């Protein structure tokens, strides 16, 4: 197995995220400039490219506002106070369209029916609540589309750009709201409880119904039609056993649903429209073994951009001509990585101690036999899941000779209502047992050496890391916590104001700080630091608004009080995770050294 330089896994891609202009004449993409992802554009007829921005923080989202202008999103040092900017294709300095201090802007929609107008939500009036605004990217003019009455968490505009559907969160109750036009009062059309989940996605062609992701009355989330007059379900668009369907694509030109993402063991697309099915079949036949995801289209739907990737391939962008049936490669994200040098991500499953089936992914080094040193990597969220795709840290560890196990412990989403609900109140308990049982399975299968097991995770995965070394102090040889929660009570007390709408739901899923205080204290690793025997490395972003740096620092202080050494990396210019290339490389170089010291006899 060839030794791949660490920088090759974590350097910014040369190019990423291709999107077509509405007229199909240009493609915009993110490109590397001064180690940051900036906005570039290519004229497709001539192939001429030029850079539009020189920002010093990665652009994380962008849309075409019209064929002449692009809107993009950045924050400052990871504080998640996003600003929306606009830039002209013809050149000139970008303009801050939301020049407000300590305000979070969310880019909701490019409103394709309205040239140069986008839909943005802002919490300038009340830090807890986002109002919906239309912003003209050409002029900067802003007009109110909907004011938040106090509990609205999501907005949906119709094909004309009018905000007519919203979701309200009131304690543990969710309501779907609708109105006939923007001057009309809101009506509650559907009310559901804590265990129900419904998310409006698109309007139907006649705008009298919406397509929604809904698990009402079923074990997994399906795509359904909801009547805007009475909230009744009028039809099922698609359902898949054991898989939550949450992403629907619609042709805005024809106003018909085209395809649905099915995030199963491997991601695939369920086509609802004959034209889309022919297009998907064409690209899948030409690019076998990949996830082939359409990412944008021209207004006339002749030209498309396609992202093609796999577990061992970071991705290639293609231009697809649906009329001619041709495909032209636009760029490869990381041409310096060879697919044959990388390791396969294998979908597996195992039984937890109570019999629950736990889906997981196992990545093993090339040309090796067990038992191997193992890195256990529980995901963040925890209301999230892993997917079959290129993962740079997993590939790094596998290249260094470690097997990597990523488990979908109970509480993970994507696997239906029961699997999600089984995690309620189980932080540090059954959820942690699922992680431990994954280690047991890997040892029993002869994959893992029980004396050389590490645990590493970020966010909730960081909590699972700290919980693991307090709950089972001798199971792991070393541990790496990245922006992880160490004290459930202090974390809940410090959530950002714009999460307040979800506090009651979090208290059901995790625990109530008063009624469940004894359990929460008993499962908060910072309060159990006297149990830790495992070498520990902690990394944290100082500007993190989700898991404040106090979460890491109280764990470091608790260990220092015991005279126990702990490595601590704090980055002042980062938030919830590291985005700056130099910080990522520094962190993973330290992680590589740390694992090498504790899991192998010598540095690889």
N, C-alpha and C positions, 0 to 999 in steps of 0.2 A: 504494500500500500504506500503510495507516494505521499510524502509530507508536504502539505499545502501551507504556504505562508499564512499566518493568522490574518494579516491585512487583507488577503484576498477574499476572506469571508465577510469582512465588515466595511471595506471601503465602499463609498457611495457608488451606486450603479452609474455607468456612463450616461445612460438615458433610461427613463421609466415613464409609464402612464401616458400613452399616446391617445389624443382625442381630436376628432375631426371638427373643423369649422362647419357651421350649418350649410354653407354653400359648397362644401366638399373640396375647396381649393387649397386649404392649409391643414396641417396637423400640428397641434401644440403638444409639447412634452416637457417633462422635467429632465434637466441635464445637470451634470456636475460642473460647478464653477466655484473655485476657492473652497473646495471641500463641503459645499452646501448645494442643495438641490434647488436650482433656479429654473425659470420658465424660458423655454426656447420655442421657436416656431419654424416650420419648414414649408416652403412653397412647393406643392407637390409636382407641378408641371415642370419647374426648372431645377428642383432639388436644392435651391438656395436656402440656407439656414441663418438665423440670427437670434441672439439672446435678447430677451425683453426685460429681465430683472437682474439686479445685483444684490439681493438680500443676503443677510448674514445669519439667517435662521432658515431651516428647511421649509419650503412651501409644502404643505401637507394636502391641499385640496385646491382644484381649480376647475372652472367651467367656462365655456364660451358663452358670453352674454349676447353676442351677435357675431357676424362674420368679420367684424372689425375690432372687437374688444373682448378681453378676457378678464374674469374676476378670479382672485386667488386669496388664500387664507394663510396667515402666519400668526404666531404669538411671540412673546418675548421671554426667552430663557426658560421655556416650559411652563409658564404660569397659567396657560390655558385661557387667558383673556384674549381670545382670538380677535383679530381685526380682518375685515374684508377689504381688499384693495382692488383697484381696476387699472388696466394698462391697455394702451392702444396698440394694435398690430403695426401701425405705421411708425411707432416709436414714441419717444417722450418719456418723462419720468412717471412711474406708477403713482396713483392717487389713493390715499387712505380714505375709503368710503365710510368708515365708522371711527372717526377720530375722537374717541371717548375714553377717558381714563378709567381703569378698573372696571371695565364693562366687557362682557363676553358676547361676541357676535357669532351666530351660527348661520352658515350658508345652507338654506333649505332647498332652493330650487333655482334652475336657470330660466324658468318660465319661457319655454321655447316660443310660445305664441306672441311674446312681447319682445321685440328687438331691444337690446341694451338694458332690459329691466330684469332684475333678479329678486328673489324673495329671501329675506334675512330676518332672523329673530335677534332681539337685543334686550338685555336686562338693565337698561340705563335708568328706568323709572323705579324699579324695585329689584335689588340684587337677586331675589328669590324667583323672579318671574320674567319670562321672555315674552315680549310683544312681537307681532309679525309686521314687518315693514317691506315695502317695495322700494328698491333703490335703483335709480338710473345710473348705470356705470359710465355713461358719456358725460353727464352733467353733475353727478353727485346728488341730485335731488332725491329726497326721501319722502315717502308718503305712507301713512299708517294704513295697514291692511286689516289688522285686528288687534284690539287691546285685550290683554289677558285679565279676565275678571278675578283671578286669584287662584285658580287650580289647573289651568291648561298647561299641558306638557308637550303637545305635538300639534302641528298645523298641517293641513293639506289643501292645496289650491286646485281648482278645476282647470280645464284645458285653456280657459281664457285668462288664467292668472288670478282669479278671485278666490280668496280664502273662505271656504264654505264648510269645511269639516275640521274638527279638533278633537283631541282626547283630553279629558279632565281626570286628574288623580285627586281623590278626596279620601284621605287616610288609606284604607285598604280597598276602597271601591274605585273602579274605573268606569267612566262614562264616555260614550261616544256622542259628540255634539254635532249638530248640523244647522245650517241656515240656508234660505233660498237665495239670498244675495247679501252683499256686505253691509247693507243698511238694515237688514232684518235681524230680529232677536235670535239668539241661540236657542235651540231646542234639544233636550235630551232624548235621543232615540234608542239608546241601549245602555243598560247598566249591568255590570258584572262584578264579581267578587275577586278576592285575593288570588284564588287558584286559577282564575280565568285570564286569558291574555288575548287581546284583540288590537290589531294595529291596522288602520286604514292605509292603503298603499297607493291606489289610483282610482280615478273616476271611470265609470263605464262610459260607453260612447254617447249615451243620451244624458249623462250627468245626473240621472235619477237614482243611481246606485253607486256603491264603491266596491272595489275589490279589496279584501282585507285578509290579513293573516290572523286566523282565529282558532283557538282550541276549545271553544264553547261546545260542550256536549260530546267531546271526543278526546281520545287519549293522547293525540299528537296534533300539532298545529297544521291546519290545512289552509288552502287559499279558497276563499268563498266570496260570494256576492252578498252585500248588505243593502237593503232598501233604505233610502234616506228619509222616507216618510214615516215608517213605523219600526225601523231597526231590525226587521225580520230577515233571516237568512233566506235568500231566494235561489241559491244554487251553489254547488261545490265545483270549483274550477279544477282543483287537483288535491289529492291526498296520498300520502305514502306511509305505509305501516312503519312505526317506530322512528320516524324522522320528522322533525319539525320543519315545515316549509315556510320560509319567511321573506324570500326575495322573488318578486315578480317583475317581469319586463313587459312593457307595453309599447306598441307602435303609436306614437303620438300623431303621425300623419293619418293612419287608418283607424286609430282609436280601438285597436284590438289587442288582447293579451297575446304575447308571442312565445315566451318561455319562462320557466321557473328553475331556480337553482335548487338542486337536491344535494345537500351536503351529507352524504352517507359515508361509508368507509373511504371512498374516493368521490370527489365532486363530479357531478354530471348535470346535464340540462334537459329538462322535460319540455319538449316543444309542443306548443298548443296551436300553432299556426303553420300551415303547409309551406309557406315561403320560408319561414324561419327553420323549419325542419330540414328543408333541402339545403339551406345554407350551413346549418350545423353539421349535417351529414358530410358535406363537402370538406369542411375544415378538419373534421375528426378523421376522415379517411386519409387526408394528406399529412396530418400531424398525429399519428397514432400514439397511444400511451401518454398523452398529455391532457391536462385540463385546458380546453379551448374556450375562452370567455370573450364574448363580444363586449367591447367597452364603450363604443360610440358609433354614431352613424350620421351621414349627411342628411339634410332635411328631406331629400327625395328618396332616401334609403337605398341608393345605389351603392355607395361606398361605406365601408365599415372599418373600424380598427378592431384588432383581435389581440388579446394577450394569451400566449400559449406557454404553459409552465408545467412542472412536475415536481416530485419530491427531490429530484436531483438536477433540476434545471431552474435557474432563477427567473428566466422568462425571456421570451422573444415577442416583439410587437410586429404585427403584420397589417398591411393594407389589403382589404378584400374588395374586389369589384364583383358585386352580386350579379350584375347583368352579363359581364363577360366571363364570369366563373374563374377569375384569376386571383392569385395571391402574390403580393410583393413584400419581401421582408423590409421593415423600416429600421429596426435596430435590435441588438441583443443586449440585455441589461448587464451581463457580466461575462463577456467573452473570454476572460482569463480563467474561468473555471471550466474544467472538462468534466462532462457528465460521467464518464467512465471512472473518474477518480473519486466520485461521491458515493454515498451510501443510501441504500433503499430504506424507505419508511414503510414498515410492514404493519398493516392492520391486524391486531390480535384481540383476544378478550380473555378474561379470567374471572373466576368466581370469588366474590368477597366472602368473608367468614359466615355471613348470614344467608349466603346463597345468591345474592344479587349479582347479575352479570355486569361486569365492568369493561366497556370497550376501551381499547388502548392502541397506541402506536409504539412499535419497537424498531429502533434503528441500531444495526450492528456494524462494527467495522468490517471492511472488506477482507476476505480471505483469512478469517480468524475463527477459532473454535473456542467454545466456553470451557470452563467458567471464566468470565471476563469481569474486569472492574465495571461497575454500573453507576450511571448518573440517573437518578430519579428526578423527573422534571414535571411536577404538577403545574397546570396552567393557572393563569390569573382569572379574575372575575369576582367570585367563582362561577357566576352565571354566564358561562361562556363555554367554548369547547375548542379543542385542537382540530386541525384539518390537514388533509394530505397535501402538502406543499413544501417548497424549499424553505428550510429553517436554518439560518446561518449558525446559531449557537449549537444546535443539534449536530449539524455537519462538522463543526469544529471538533466537538467532543468525540464523535465517531472517528474522525480522521486521526485523533490522538490515541485511539485504541480503546475507547470506552463504549460500551453499549449504553443506549439512552432509552428510557421508558417514560412515555407520556400517557397518563391515565385520565379517563373521563369519569372521575369519582362522582358519587351521587351528589346532586346539586348542580351538576353541569347541565347546560341547556343544549337543545338540539336533538335530544333523545326521547322526547315526550314528557308529558305532565308528571308521570309517576317518578321518573328518574330525577327530575328537578325537585319535586316536592319532598322526596326522601332525604334531601339535604337540609330541610328546615330544622333549625336549632341544633345542627350537628357539626358546627365548626369545632375542630379539635377532638371530635368524638367519632361517629361512624364515618364521616368524610375522611378523617385522618386514618381510620382503620383501612379504608379502601386503598390508600396510598401504601400503607404497610403491607397489605395483602398482595399488592403488586410486587413488592420486593420478595415476599415469600414465594410467589408464583415463579418469578424469574430464577430464584435459587433452585426450586424443585425441578424446573425444566433444564437445569444445567447451564443456563445462560449466564448467571451472575455468580461471582465469588462472594460469599456472604461476609467475608472479612474486608472487602474493598467496595463498599457501597457509599456513594455520596448523594446528597439531596440538594437541589438547586431550583429556585423559582422566583418569579417576580410578582409583586402586588399580592393578590391572594396566594399565589404560589410561594411568595416570600413568607406569608403567614404559615402556610403548610410546612415550609422548611423549618421555621422556628418551632412550630408545634411538634414536628417530628423529633427534634433533638431534645425537647422537654418531655414528651410523652414516651418516647422509646430511646432513652439516652445512649444505649449501646448499639443501636442498629446501624448508625451511620458513622463512617470514618471522618467525614468532614461535611460542611454545609455552607452554601452560598445563598444569602438573602439579598434580593434586589428590590428596593422600594417596598418592602413588606410590612404588613401590619404586625405590631408586637403586642399591643394592648387594645383589645376590642372596645373597651369603654372609652378610652381617650380618642380612638379613631372615630367612633360614632359621634362623639361630642364635637369633633372638629371638621365634620363634613362641609363642603362648600355650600354657600347659601342656595345656589341653584339646584341642589339636591334635596332641599327641604321637603318638596312635594313627595319624595319617595321615602321619607324617614319612617313612616308607619309601616310600609312594606318591608323595609330593611329590618325593623324590629320584629316582624313576624318571621322573616327568613333567618335572621341571625339570633336575635334575642332582645328583650326589653332591658334597658339599663337599670331599672329599678326592680321589676318583678323577677328578672332572670339574673340579677347581679351575681349571685353565688356561682352559677354555672359559667357566666362570662369571665369572672375572675379566675375560676379554676381552669379555663382554657385560654388564658392570655399569657403567652410565653414570657413577656417581660416580668410578670409576677411570679414566674417559675424558674427564674434564671439560675437558682441554686442547684437545679437538676442537671444543668448543661455540662457535659463532659467532652463534647465534640468541638474540634477546632472550627471556628466560625469566621466567615468573611461577609461583611455587610457593605452594600453600596446604596447611595441615596442621592436624589436631586434636591437641592436646597429650595427650589421654587415649586416643589410638588404640591398641588392644591388638593389632591385626593388622599394621599398618604403623607401627611406632613412629616418633616424631617424629625420631629419629636418622637415619632414611632421608632425610628432607628436609634436615635440618641438615647432614649431611655433604656433600650436594650444594651447599648454599649456601656452606659453608666452603671447599670446593674451588674454587668460582668466585671467592670473595673473595680467596683466596690468589693468584689470577691477576690480581686487580684488575678483575674483570669484575662489573658491576652485575647484581644479580638481585633482583626483587621477591619478598618473603617475607611471607606472612600466616599467623600462628600464632594459633589460638583455644584458650584454656585450658579452655573449657567444652564442647569438642567431641571426638569420637572419630574413627571411620572414616567421614568425611563429615560435613557440617554439617547439623544438624536444627533448630537455633534460627533462627527466621525472620529476626531481625536480622542474624545471621551469614551466612545464605544470601544475603540481599540485598546485604550489604556485599561479599561475595565476587564475586557476579555483576556488581555495578556496577564493581568493579575489573577484572573480566575484559572487560566491555563496553568500558571505556576503553582497556584494553591492546590489544585487537583493533583498535579504531578508530585508535589511534596507528600501528599497523603494517600494517594491511591496506587502509585507506582514506586518501584525501587529507585528509579532515576528519572530525571527529566527527559522527556522525549523530544 
